[in-house]
Amino acid sequence: MLSKTIQEALNKQVAMEAASSQAYLAMASWAEIQAGLDGVTEFFYQQSDEERMHMLKLIRYINERGGFAVVPPLEQPIITFQSLQRVFEEFLKHEVQVSESINALVGLSLEEMDFATHNFLQWYVSEQIEEENLARTLNDKLELVGDDKSGIYLFDRDIMVHRNATSKGE
């Protein structure tokens, strides 16, 4: 059985995963209306789906452990961006925030001596290492490309190949 403290913390994580899914959906929509960003569009649609799966995994865990998972209300994410580089800066920012939140949950689970939750969260720890690495790598590549249109074209074309090679996904 989950303690009230752990249940509340896990429900906050549910909300964070849902917000990330919405943010990535907004990024996909923005990219889709930009001419020629088909790879980036598909990348963020997949990222949005992945974050939703992370949320569902948490909801099921909370309920299986005798808690009550709360489906959160969602705030409007950022829907327009000044540049492709800004989109990926936001992507990295989201992933770092999620990692910090997961790490705090791991610490709380140890404080509460909830070893089942600690064990459950290890998957998220590993996932976040991959996601942060992917976000940093993509930001580094965009920094190298700058505003070069042919570089952006190649980045967009190669993003799905790069994602599949560096991230298992979910």
N, C-alpha and C positions, 0 to 999 in steps of 0.2 A: 504494500500500500504506500502510495506517495504521501509525503508530508505536505501540509498546506504550503509551506515555503517553496518546496521543490515544484509542486504543481503550478504555483503562480509564476515561478521563474521559467518553467517550460512553456507555459502559455504566452509569456512575453516573447520567447523564442519563436513560437508559432506565428505571432504577429510580425516579428522581424523577417521571417522567411516569406510570409505573405507579401509584405511590403517590398522585399527584394524582387519577388516574382512580378509584382505590378510595375516596379521601376524598370525591369528588363523588358517587359511587354511594351512600355512606353518608348524605350530605346529602339526596340524592333520597329514599332510603328513609325517613329521619326526616320529611321534609316530607310524604311520601305518607300517613303515619299521622296527621298533623295535619289537623284538619277544615278543608277549604276551601282548601288550598294547592296546587291543581292546577297552576297556572302555575309556581310555584317547583319543584315536583316535576319537571315536564317540563324545565325549564331545567337542573336538575342532572343529570338523565339524559342530556341532550344534552352537557353539559360533560364528563361521565364518558366518553362515547363519543369526544368530541373529543380528550381527553387520551390515550385508548388509541390513536387514530390517530397522534398525535404520537409515541408510543412505537414503533409499528410502522414509521413512517417512519425513525426512528433505527436500528432493528434492521436494516432492509433496507439502509440506507446503510452501516452497519458491515460487513455481510456482503459487499456489492458491492465494497467497498474492500479486500477480502482479510482483514478482521478476523474476529473471532468474537463475535457478539452473544450476551450472556448474558440469559436470561429470569430476572428477579430473584424472590427470595422476597419476600412482602409482609407487612408488619406490619399488625395490626388498626388501622384508622383510628378516630378519634373517631366514635361512633355515636349519641350523644344530645347534644342541645344545649339550653341554658337558654332560648333565644329565637331568633326569626328573625334578629334583629340579630347574634347570636353566629355563626350559620351564615355570614352574609355577611362578618363580620370574618375568619373562618377562610378563606373563599374568597379574600379579598384577600391574606391572609398567604401562602397557597399560591402565588398568582400572583407576588407579590414575590419569594419564594424561587426560583421557577422562573426569573424574569428574571435574578436575581443569578447563578444557576448557568449560564444561557445566556451571559451576559456573560463569565463566567470562562472558559467554553469558547472563546468567540471570541478572547479574549486568548491562551489557550494555543495555539490554532491559528495565530495570528500568530507567537508565540514559536517554534513548531516549523516555521514556514514551510510549513504545510500549507494551501495556498491553496484546494484543493478543499473541504476541510472548512470553511474560513472562508466560502467562497461558499455551501455547503450551509446553514450556520447562519444566514445572513442572513434566511431565511424565518422562522426561530424568533424572531429579534430583532423583526421586524415583527409577528409574531403576538403576542408578549408585550406590545408597546406597546398593541395593541388590547385584550388580555385585562386588563391592569392598568387601563386606562382604564374598561373596562366594570365591573370590580369596584369601582373607586373611585366611579363614578357611582351604582351600585346602593347602595353603602354610604351615600353622601350622601342619596339619596332616602329610605332607611330611617331615617336620622337625622332628617330633616324630618318623617316620619310619626310617629315615636315609637311609642307604644302604641295609637294611634288605630285602632280596628278597621276603620272604613270606609277609612282610609288604607291599611291593610295589605291589605284586599280589593282596592283599586284597584292597588296595587303588584303583587299576585299576578296580577291580570288582565292587566296591561300588561307584565309582565316579558318575555314571549316576543316581543312586538312590539318592545320596546326592544332586546333582544338581537339580533334580526334586523336592526335598523336600524344598530346600532353595531359589530357584529362579523360578519365574513364567515363565521366557523366553519370547519370543515374536513371 
